[in-house]
């Protein structure tokens, strides 16, 4: 039996991580900070300056912003947040943008009211927002996670500052995260304790998947996949997840339940499990337990990588989804670990070159690998330890891949950002 403390910690972790967000989380984080800065300033700004780390630039540059009429980029996110945003809504800050507010925002951008400055910072997720009006100014600084405000100032006076500028931006104890403990928790937790999380995932994430399959966003990747292989359950799992991502990346205003700070990770870790359970006629309880398994395994992997890096988060989330399918099929803890190792032996090299519509294709590819990894594991087939980066335990493999994603790929991340800024 799992310790009661660990069960309580895992519920708290789910409460911190499985939250709603409308649109890609990086531009929404900028919009939220700008809305908060406007509150501090006390009026609409005449000038906005956004000092952004490389990863913020990378992840905002190409993605469409909800309720913006198709606009992309840091300027659009900041201006919409400052002029139209509701900071109380946090990651749904742009929910109430009106046509009049949008028109005013476009005029503000066109007259050059927002400036973007590259922020030299070792922290991947780091930005400072400065709003000015006449003789007054307000600043908001965010580090490490999307709504983690570490400093608020007005006219040079510090109104708020955290004592710890470090990476600890969560309150739940995560030391108990492991494949074994996630497996035990998923088996033992009371269904009523996890229902609030799983029901929201189903409601939000499947709704945007259905919207994406209407073919109105991007290149319609989900629809095309279903046309190629209409009778395959695995194809349907990939198509729904990819369609949801494509809709979100292309500006759909419907919210999703995110995981580890990412909507795409939230979609990739939940939608395939939901589709599989429904297609196979499995019980709601089995589906809920598998969804929680997938969410926690995604969070476990991302603990080592961090919120943003050059390592594509679709790999972590899809790996978790594949392992969750092994779990829902009654696989042993060994077969679950084999699914993880088989996945991470295959696709740990997918880079993150920013949020954009092709993230949907990466999700489909990563899920393809993880589902094949599941099939192999259920047949007792697994890549041997100490071949490449695969370790003698899946938990160790996860830490190894995490180190590569966080430390080893720093230069890759820098080169990607450099190319984007030059272009």
N, C-alpha and C positions, 0 to 999 in steps of 0.2 A: 504493500500500500504506500502511496505517495504521501509524504509529510503534509500536514494541513497548511503549514506556512507556505510551502511551495505552491500548493493549490491556490491559496489566497494571492500570492505574488503573481501567478499566471493570469488570474482574473484581472488584477490591476494592470498588468502589461497589456492585455487585450483592450482594456478601457482606454489606455494611453494611445495605443497604435491604431485601432480600428475606428477611425473617426471620418465623418463626411468631408469631402472637399469638392468644389466645383471648378473644373478645369485643371490644367497641369499645376502641380503644387508650387513650383518655383515662381512663376509670374503671380500666382495668387498670394504667395508669401510677400512679395513686393507690394502688391495692392493692399494687403492687410496692414503692413507697416506704414504705408502712406496714409491710409485712412486713420490709423492711430496717431500719426504725426499731425494730421489736420486737427484732430481733437485737441492735441497739446498746443498747437499754434492758435487755435480759437477762431480761425477763419479760413477761407480758401486761399491757397498760395498763389503768388505771382510767378514764382520760380521753384522748380524741383530739381535737385541733384541726387542722382543715385550712384553711390560708390559700390561697385559690385565685384566680387571675386570671380575668378575665371569660370568656375562651375556654374555660377548663377548666369553669367553671360551665355555659356554653352546651352543651358537648359531653357532659356527664355527666348533665344534668338529666333527660332523657327516655328514655335508652337502657337496655334491660334488661341486667342483669349475669349472666354465665354462672354456673351452679351456685348461684344465689341464691334459687331458687324464685320468680323473676319480679320481684325487687326492682329498683328504679331509684334513682339519685341518688348524691351524693357520700358521704353517711353510710354507705350500704350498701357501696360500694366500699372505703372506708377501713376499716370494721370487719371486713369479710371478710378483707381483706389482713392486718390486724393480728392477728386471732385465728386465721385458718385458712391464710394464705398461705405459700408456699414461695418465698422471695426468689431462690433459686438458679435457679428456672424463669423468672425475669424476666417477659416478656410472657405467659407461661402460668402466672402465679403462683397463680391460683385453680383450677388443675387438680385439686387434691387435697382440695377442700372436702368434708367429711363431713356427714351429716345432723345429728350431734351438734354439730359446729362451726357449722353453719347455725343451729341452734336457739339456741346460745349468742350468736351474732352478733345475731339478732333481739332477744333479751333486752337486749343491750347498747345497741342502737339505741333500743328502747322506753323505757329508763330515762334517755335523753338523754345517753348517754356520749360522743357525738360532736358537736362544734360546727363549723359551717362559717362562715368569715370571708372577706369579699370582700377580695382583695389588689389594691391599686392598683399596677399595674405596666405599663410600656410593652411588656413582653414578652408576646406572646400565650400561649405555653405556659410557665407559671411557677406553681409552688406550693411551699408549705412545710408539712411534716407535723410535728406535735409530739405525742409520746406521753408520758403522765405516769403514774407509779405511786408513791404515797406521796411520798418526798422526791426521787425520781429523775425525770429527764426526758431525752428524746432528740429531736433534730430532724434532719430530712432536707430539703434544698432541691434542687429540680429546675428546670432552665431549658432552654428552646429545643427539646429533644427528650425523648421519653418516659422514657428511662432514664438521662438525663444528670444524674447526681447531682453537684452542684457544691460541696455542703457537708454535712458530717456533724458533729454536736456532741452531747455528753452532759454534762448538768449545767453548761451554760455553757462547757464547754471544747471548743474546736475540735479534732476528731480528724482531719478531712480537709477540704481546701478547694483547689479548682483555682486555678491562677495566673491563668487567663483566664476571666472571666465572660462573655465575648463569645459570638457566635453560632456559632463554629467548634466544632461538637460531633462532627465526623467526621474521620477520619484520611486517607481516600482523596482524592487530588488530583482535583478536579472541573473544573479549568480547560479540559480537553479536550472537555467536553460541547458538542456542536453537532449539528444535524440531519445534516450531511454525515459527521461522524465516527461517529455512531451507525449510520448507513447502512453505512459501510465496515466497522465492527466486526462488525455483524450478518452481513455477507457473508463476512468473512475468519476470524472466530474459530473455533478448533477446537471441534467439537461436544462433545467430552468435557469441555471446560472449562466449558461452560454447562449440561450435563446436570444437575448437582446442584441447580441453581436451577429449571430448567424442570420436572423430574420432581416436585419438591416442590410447585410451583404446581399442576400437574395433579392430583396426589394430594389435596392439601388443598382447593383451591378448587373443584374439580369435585365433591368429596364433599359439601361444604356446599350447593352449588347443587342437587344431587340431593335433599338433605334439605329444602331450601326448597320444592322443587316438589311435595312431599307435601302442602302446603297447611296445615301445622300452625302456621305463624307469621304474625302480622299479618293482612292481608286476603287473602293468597294471590295477590299480584300476578302472579307468574310463571305460575301455573296459568291465571289468567284471560286472560293474553296469548296463551298457547298455544291456548286454546279459541277465541279470536277469529280467529286466523290460523294454523291448525295446519301449513300446508304451506310457510310462509315461513322460509327460512334466517335472514334478518335478524331476524325475530321470535323465533326460537329463541335467537339470540345474546343478544338483549335480555332475554328471559324467564329464561334461566339466570343471567345476571349479576344481575338484579333479585331473583330468588328467593334467591340466595346472600346478598345484602346484607340482605334482609328477615329471613332466618333469623338472621343475625349480630346485627342490631339488636334482635331480639326475644328474645335471650338464649340462642340455641343454643350449646352448650358445645364445638362442634367448632372447632378452630383454623383460621386462614387464613394464607396467606403475604401479608404486607403490603407496601406500596410507599410510600416517602416518609412513613413513620409512620402510614399509614392502611390499614385492611383494605378499606374500600370502594374505595379507589384500586387496591389490589392485585387485587381482584375485577374491577373494571371494565376494567382494563388487560390481564387475562389470560384470563378466562373466554370473552369473545366470540371471541378469536383461536383458542382451543382448539376451541370449538364449530364455527366456520367451517371450520377445517382438517379436522376429523373429518367434517363433513357433505359436504365436497367431495372426500374421499378423498385428501387431500394427504399427502405423506411426513412422517414424524416430524421429519426434519431441517428441512424447510421450516417446520413448525409451531414448532420450538424457536427457530429464527432470528427468526421473526416475534414470538414471545413476548418474546425478549430486546430486540428493537427497541422493542416497546411499553413494556416496563418502563423502559428507559433514557430514552425520550422523555418518559414521565411524570415521572421524576426530574429531567430537564432543565428541564421547565416549572415544577416545584415549587421548584427552586432559587431562582427569582425571586419566588415568592409566599410561601414559608415554610411551616412545618408546619401552622399554623392561621391562618385569616383569615376574612373575610366572603365570600370567593370560594369557591364550591363546588368541592371537589377532584374531583368526578365529571366536571366539564368537562375538566380536564387529562387525566385517565386515559382518558376516552372519546375525546377528541381523539387520544390516542396509539393507542388501539385501532383507530380508523378509519384512521389513517395506516399502521398495521401491516397492515391488510387490503389497502391499496393496495400495500404492500411485498410481501406474500405472493402477490399477483396479478401480480407482475412489473412493477409501476409504476416509472417512472423517478424519480430524485431530484426532478425538477420536479413530477411528479404527486403525490409524497408531500408536498412543500411546499404544493402547491395544496390537498390534503386538509386540512392544518393550517389554512391561511388560510380556507378555506371554513367549517370548523368554528368558528373563532374570530370569523368575521364574523357568525355566527348566534347563539351561546349564551354569550357571556362575561358575561352579566348575572345568572346564577343565583346566588342568595345562599346562604350556609351559615347556617341558623338552628338549628344544633346537630344532634347525632347522634340519630337516631330512625328509626322504621320507614319513613317517607316518603322517606328517602334512596334507597330502592330505586326509587321512581318517578323521582327525579331522574337516577339512573343510566340508566334506560330512555329518558328523554327526551334525555339527552345523547348516548347511543349512537345514537338515531334520527337526530340531527343529524349526527353524525360519519360514519355509514354513508351518508347522503345526500350528504355532502361528498365521500366516496370515489367514489360513482357519478358525480358531476359532474366530479371531477378526472380520472377515467379517460376521460371524454369530451372532455377538454381545456377544460373550463369552470371558470373561477375568478373570484372577485371581484377587481376591479382594486385595485392598490396606491393608497394615500392616499384610499381611501373609508372614512370612519369611522376606526377604529384600525388597519386593515390597512396594513402597511408594504410596502416593496419586496422584502422577503425574509422567509420564514416565521420564521427565527431572530429577526429584529428584531420581528416581530409577537409572538412569545412573550415577549420582554423587555418589550414595551409592555404586554401583558396582565398580566404579572407585576407591573409597577409599579402598575398600577391595583388589582390584588388586594391588594398589600401596603401601599401608601401611600394610594392614592385611596379605598379602602373602609374606612379606619380609623374614620371617623365612623359609617359604616353598621354596622360591627361593634359600636361603642359603643352605638348606639341599640338594636340587637337584644338585647344583654346587659342593658341598662337595662330593656327591656320584660319580659324574663324574670325579673329580680330583683323587679320591681314585682308580678309575678303570683305 
